[in-house]
């Protein structure tokens, strides 16, 4: 059993703390928000993530997991995981490292000799090399251990990762830090989880490179959707066909309104910004195109709704199905759903938004919109329905015949290409997709 502290108990930190406790370690989560600490201490997460509340309660009940707002309470830990946010700066595309720097600075006076500080936050390449001397001067050692969590699957991804990456210095202190982290992750390693040991720069690049590749794959198929719309081709059939090639694969080839959330958009922008700082603007030029295509598809989804309203949305009711950026999450950061809803609202449409989990968070960010938790009520009298977040409640459970009785006009814009179009059309609906005839 290792004594662990987790600095920063937002989405990443809360999941990591609970998961490490479930692996048998003694864990204390540290966060500057006393409200968040108090809520987590009751075994209730401040956000929705399947399975997390059960993990929190189990750890608290067996005494392995606790939370505090006082960084001094982390002093006894042998390993300190840095899990704070790195949002996009307000006046540019770069990552804001102020939370990482503050976390390390506050931790330094409390480090015991031989402790390991393991960064999990997504940072620009070069960050670890800058922080490592500060940590070593305090008698500890820095490692970089990037996270690869998918919202909605974060508990599983932490307990059963598809790989572990450990970035350390190339000396005996680095080797010791690697050994300590291998002990922390003994359970997944014993069942064969691959472990890649690298230098700091490579470990930092792994996460942003993975996100950049996934974003590129999504934007590629959305670029193909733009061509399909002009030529009459069907981008879904196209994706099926090219996805059979093992070198390409079908995953992340779902054309639609594009990606959002707190990772992909800001990470590719921060990656491009860092490359420009290094004098490598041309090396990541594709990422600017990826971002532009992604934003363009959001506008296109809105335009499809406007077209279905005869070119004038003023005063016409639009039901938007989804507020979270993806299903199985209540995260509305950079949500394509809320982009579309606010844009239509700005054009004068009578917009009502529904979502199984994200209404409260959405209302805090966009109070000007109307929200309705009951799906039937949200659909009632709508002239166009816009599906933007592919929750199972909309994709599989919603009966198109029942929905047709509620709306003013049976017209749906499927901005995720998620619906069974034949079933909806058989129930009398006009279905518009993204990149589909």
Buried (B, 14 or more C-beta within 10 A) or exposed (E): EBBBBBBBBBBBBBBBBBBBBBBEBBBBBBBBBEEBBEBBBEBEBBBBBBBBBEBBBBBBEEEBBBBBBEBEBBBEBBBBBBBBBBBBBEEEBBBBBEBBBBBBEBBBEBBBEEBBBBBBBBBBBBBBBBBBEBBBEBEBBBBBBBBBBEBBBBBBBBBEBEEBBBBBBEEEBBBBBBEBBBBBBEBBBEEEBEBEBBBBBBBBBBBBBBBBEBBBBBBBBBBBBBEBBEEEBBBBEBBEEBBEEEEBEEEBBBBBBBBBBBBBBBBBBBBBBBBBEEEEEEEBEBBBEBBEBBBBBBEBBBEBBBEBBEEEBEEBBBBBBBBBBBBBBBBBBBBBBBBBBBBBBEBEBBBBBBBBBBBBBBBEBBEEBBBBEEBEEBBBEBBBBBBBBBBEBBBEEBEBEEBBEBBEBBBBBBBBBBBEBEEBBEBEBEBBBBBBE
